[in-house]
Amino acid sequence: MSVSEQLKILCVKLNISVSELARLSGKSPQAFSQKMKHESFTVDELKQIAQASGCEYIGAFELHNGERVEY
Protein backbone atom coordinates (compact mmCIF):
# COMPACT_ATOMS: atom_id res chain seq x y z
CA MET A 1 0.00 0.00 0.00
CA SER A 2 1.38 3.40 -0.93
CA VAL A 3 1.82 6.27 1.51
CA SER A 4 -0.84 8.24 -0.35
CA GLU A 5 -3.33 5.40 0.10
CA GLN A 6 -2.46 5.24 3.80
CA LEU A 7 -3.01 8.99 4.16
CA LYS A 8 -6.39 8.76 2.42
CA ILE A 9 -7.44 5.96 4.78
CA LEU A 10 -6.23 8.04 7.73
CA CYS A 11 -8.44 10.90 6.55
CA VAL A 12 -11.46 8.59 6.32
CA LYS A 13 -10.82 7.25 9.83
CA LEU A 14 -10.39 10.79 11.19
CA ASN A 15 -13.43 12.01 9.22
CA ILE A 16 -11.47 14.86 7.62
CA SER A 17 -10.54 15.77 4.06
CA VAL A 18 -7.07 15.46 2.60
CA SER A 19 -7.04 19.26 2.35
CA GLU A 20 -7.77 19.53 6.05
CA LEU A 21 -4.97 17.07 6.84
CA ALA A 22 -2.64 19.22 4.73
CA ARG A 23 -3.58 22.35 6.65
CA LEU A 24 -3.22 20.56 10.01
CA SER A 25 0.29 19.53 9.06
CA GLY A 26 1.26 23.05 7.99
CA LYS A 27 1.22 22.53 4.21
CA SER A 28 -0.97 24.02 1.53
CA PRO A 29 -3.47 21.59 0.01
CA GLN A 30 -1.78 22.08 -3.37
CA ALA A 31 1.72 21.24 -2.09
CA PHE A 32 0.33 18.27 -0.13
CA SER A 33 -1.49 17.01 -3.22
CA GLN A 34 1.72 17.17 -5.25
CA LYS A 35 3.59 15.21 -2.58
CA MET A 36 0.83 12.59 -2.63
CA LYS A 37 0.91 12.40 -6.43
CA HIS A 38 4.68 11.89 -6.49
CA GLU A 39 4.88 9.79 -3.29
CA SER A 40 7.57 12.14 -2.04
CA PHE A 41 6.96 12.40 1.71
CA THR A 42 9.99 12.13 3.97
CA VAL A 43 9.90 10.22 7.25
CA ASP A 44 10.07 13.53 9.12
CA GLU A 45 7.06 14.83 7.18
CA LEU A 46 5.10 11.67 7.95
CA LYS A 47 5.91 12.05 11.63
CA GLN A 48 4.76 15.69 11.48
CA ILE A 49 1.50 14.65 9.79
CA ALA A 50 0.96 11.99 12.46
CA GLN A 51 1.59 14.43 15.28
CA ALA A 52 -0.71 17.04 13.74
CA SER A 53 -3.49 14.46 13.37
CA GLY A 54 -3.13 13.11 16.90
CA CYS A 55 -1.54 9.77 16.09
CA GLU A 56 1.92 8.26 15.85
CA TYR A 57 3.94 7.30 12.79
CA ILE A 58 6.04 4.18 13.24
CA GLY A 59 8.52 3.46 10.45
CA ALA A 60 10.81 0.51 10.92
CA PHE A 61 12.41 -2.50 9.33
CA GLU A 62 11.87 -5.68 11.29
CA LEU A 63 14.44 -8.42 10.84
CA HIS A 64 13.57 -12.12 10.94
CA ASN A 65 15.10 -12.39 14.41
CA GLY A 66 12.69 -9.74 15.72
CA GLU A 67 15.17 -6.86 15.84
CA ARG A 68 13.91 -3.52 14.59
CA VAL A 69 15.73 -0.79 12.74
CA GLU A 70 13.78 2.40 13.43
CA TYR A 71 14.24 5.93 12.29
C-alpha positions as CSV (number, residue, x, y, z in Angstrom):
1,M,0.0,0.0,0.0
2,S,1.4,3.4,-0.9
3,V,1.8,6.3,1.5
4,S,-0.8,8.2,-0.4
5,E,-3.3,5.4,0.1
6,Q,-2.5,5.2,3.8
7,L,-3.0,9.0,4.2
8,K,-6.4,8.8,2.4
9,I,-7.4,6.0,4.8
10,L,-6.2,8.0,7.7
11,C,-8.4,10.9,6.6
12,V,-11.5,8.6,6.3
13,K,-10.8,7.2,9.8
14,L,-10.4,10.8,11.2
15,N,-13.4,12.0,9.2
16,I,-11.5,14.9,7.6
17,S,-10.5,15.8,4.1
18,V,-7.1,15.5,2.6
19,S,-7.0,19.3,2.4
20,E,-7.8,19.5,6.1
21,L,-5.0,17.1,6.8
22,A,-2.6,19.2,4.7
23,R,-3.6,22.4,6.7
24,L,-3.2,20.6,10.0
25,S,0.3,19.5,9.1
26,G,1.3,23.1,8.0
27,K,1.2,22.5,4.2
28,S,-1.0,24.0,1.5
29,P,-3.5,21.6,0.0
30,Q,-1.8,22.1,-3.4
31,A,1.7,21.2,-2.1
32,F,0.3,18.3,-0.1
33,S,-1.5,17.0,-3.2
34,Q,1.7,17.2,-5.3
35,K,3.6,15.2,-2.6
36,M,0.8,12.6,-2.6
37,K,0.9,12.4,-6.4
38,H,4.7,11.9,-6.5
39,E,4.9,9.8,-3.3
40,S,7.6,12.1,-2.0
41,F,7.0,12.4,1.7
42,T,10.0,12.1,4.0
43,V,9.9,10.2,7.2
44,D,10.1,13.5,9.1
45,E,7.1,14.8,7.2
46,L,5.1,11.7,7.9
47,K,5.9,12.0,11.6
48,Q,4.8,15.7,11.5
49,I,1.5,14.6,9.8
50,A,1.0,12.0,12.5
51,Q,1.6,14.4,15.3
52,A,-0.7,17.0,13.7
53,S,-3.5,14.5,13.4
54,G,-3.1,13.1,16.9
55,C,-1.5,9.8,16.1
56,E,1.9,8.3,15.9
57,Y,3.9,7.3,12.8
58,I,6.0,4.2,13.2
59,G,8.5,3.5,10.4
60,A,10.8,0.5,10.9
61,F,12.4,-2.5,9.3
62,E,11.9,-5.7,11.3
63,L,14.4,-8.4,10.8
64,H,13.6,-12.1,10.9
65,N,15.1,-12.4,14.4
66,G,12.7,-9.7,15.7
67,E,15.2,-6.9,15.8
68,R,13.9,-3.5,14.6
69,V,15.7,-0.8,12.7
70,E,13.8,2.4,13.4
71,Y,14.2,5.9,12.3
